[in-house]
């Protein structure tokens, strides 16, 4: 069993934090149930009970370690001490350990406040120092919540999910940024990753940026606390540093756009918590040393065809997601010969963007696919929620992604938006480094490969085309009908 597995086993046996009295009760019940199934252990005396008999530091440390089934090497790893130091302490060769070492051991063993104070007392710490160690800080940060459950089954992102998990668990990268336009499915992906990792024993914290979605965001920001520091970058970062401590293996920061005022300084967070892994979602990478970027692009869309195999068509990622949303309000909806072509063209027009597919399927309660497609060619209402809430409208969110990229990239978008497809060579006359500009647009999810049938060719998202068409439309003029083929 490796250190990561042992740490997960500790959390399953005792989910106690060093300063959480409420959880200690649940841990006592759990450990009591274990004791009833095996040899009886004499409980350790606490200062409030008075000494039944005086326990030495060596005895206390050995008993606590045995209670959690740790080897001396594993405890040394968790406490960042040498295994020789653990042996010397448990053998009694060192009778008055350093106060800092006792604190590291107490943290590694997840001791309750009375147990922590008892260990310090046995190690010879004066009473006034023990009281200071347990004193409440001036600002006690709220504990970070666990990630909420994913909003349904993850459809069509199995490869991206495995890449994200491997980046953290196999390769051990401490910062992974999941980037892409709003509505592309970043939050759903990281929530699914959190679910998998928690099942493996990882301790995962969740934080949403204070400046995130103001209306429909269902995941409240964990810090800063209203009674704590203000929402400035330094205060938000300090609050997260205090809230994570050594209690989390992974922190997910959702909606953390680097350019947003009052955001978290992820670099400083990683410096202060050298054991912490961080996964961030946002519109753009953070350009930090060691950062690994996972661009989340539009889902696969079906090719145009004269006839469709309905079974195979339903396996295409965007079609499968569209059908799953349609069946929420219309359980009997099925692909048929008379609606398959309209479904294909809708998925292509919506670029396979998950939120766009969800919005269109929501309108499906009013319009069948054929009328949805006809409506898509006349106006942009399919790109907004049928519930009427504007905070998740897609065009403003795409406009934010366009505004973030460099001016040279915006110039490229303006030039190629109306072209069905193009190559990197077509950009030579537009920018000094066309390959770098194309790479940036791909990472930000504003362009995509044109398809396997057009190798080395790229196309702008239909959402980008619609945005440019809308911006060029004079006030009072009719809508510009995008290509729905």
Secondary structure, 3 states (H helix, E strand, C coil): CCHHHHHHHHHHHCCCCCCCHHHHHHHHHHHHHHHHCCCCCCCCCCCCCCCCCCCCHHHHHHHHHHHCCCCHHHHHHHHCCCHHHHHHHHHCCCCCCCHHHHHHHHHHCCCCHHHHHHHHHHCCCCHHHHHHHHCCCCCCCCCCECCCCCCCCCCCCHHHHHHHHHHHHCCCCCEEEEECCCCCCHHHHHHHHHHHHHHCCCCEEEEECCCCCCCCCCCCCCCCCCCCCCCCHHHHHHHHHHHHCCCCCEEEEECCCCCCCCCCCHHHHHHHCCCCEEEEEECCCCCCCCCEEEECCCCCCCCCCCCCCHHHHCCCHHHHHHHHHHHHHCCCCCCCCCCHHHHHHHHHHCCCCHHHHHHHHHHCCCCCHHHHHHHHCCCCHHHCCCCCCHHHCHHHHHHHHHHHCCHHHHHHHHHHCCCCCECHHHHCCCCCCHHHHHHHHHHCCCEEECCCCCCCCEEECHHHHHHHHHHHCCCCCCCCCCCCC
